[in-house]
Amino acid sequence: MIIAVDGPAASGKGTLASGLAAEYRLPHLDTGQLYRAVGLAVAPYLEAPDFEARAVEAARALDPTHLDPVRLGTAEAAVLASRVARIEDVRGALRQFQRDFAHQSGGAVIDGRDIGTRICPDADVKLFITAETGVRADRRASQLQARGIDVDRDEIFRQIAARDENDRNNPAGAFYPAPDAHLLDTTELDIEAALRAAIAIVEEAKARKAR
């Protein structure tokens, strides 16, 4: 079974994808980590004339088994990920790895920005997770504070809003719900309630396929 989970930054898609993976005993891939790793790799070359070429090279050389979750969890990494994700050849370099991961024996849970539309259009279940921008900013601030990181909530709000805009206007992406995706708004839900709702969607999809 392949479960595709899409949505904007800090919507809760990664946490829900991890919960679904545990519920159904499936491997999980957070594709945003791949883009964050590429962004950090080329951070010193943001103003270089060959920035895009360096980003593509970094994407092709990326070893997904050696990712540092602490560095990848920073606001800087998120902004850089949005920058390199606009480069079509970067997305192309990472696309096959994502597809191979999703289509491994037994399936997988994979989350990101264009999973249900481009990476796994054949997924058994597609979810698009969303929440109001202010709620997402509060969640991201709480996550960072829990790690002992000082944060400016207003700056996080601006960063999330900017990422939303970049994602919507990304010519290389597909940041929209797939036509057959199930929309799950988590604005008023805590993580337990959101996970129960996501599991209910998956169970209903499984039941329909079994009929």
C-alpha positions, 0 to 999 in steps of 0.5 A: 500500500502506498500512502501519499501525504502532501501539504504546506509547511508545518501543516502536520503532514510529516507527523501524520505520515510518521504516525500512519507509517507506524500504524500500518508498519510501512517505511516512511520518507519525508521528501522535504529532508532531501530538499533541505539537505541539498539547500544546505549543501549549496548555502555558501553559493546562493549568490554564485552564478553557477548556483543552480548547477551546484544545486543539481550536482548536490542533488545527484550526489545526495546520500539519503542515508546520511542526513542530519535531522538536527541541521535539517530541522532549522528555519534556514534549511526550510528556506533553502529547500524552497529555493532549490526546489524551484530548480527542475533538474534538482527535482528530477535528480531526486524524483527517481529515488522518491518513486523507488522508495514508494514502490518498494515491496509492501509499499510506503508512506511518503510525504512532501509537496507533489507526492500525489500529483507527480511522484506517486499519482498511482498511490492507493491513498492520497491525503492533502493536509492543511491548516491556517497559517497562524496555527502552522506558525505556532506549531513550528515555533513550539517545535523549535522551542522544544529543541531549546531554540530561541524563535521569533514567532512573527518571523516564522509566520513570515517564513511560512507565508513566503514558503507557501507563496514560493510553493504555489508559484514554483514552476517545477513543482505541483503544490496542489491537491491531486483530484482524488486526494482527501483534504484534511484540515488540522487547524482545530485538531490536535495530533491524536485527533488528526491521526485518527482522522487520517487513519479513518481516511485510509481505512475507508479507502481500503474498504472501497478497494476491497468491495 
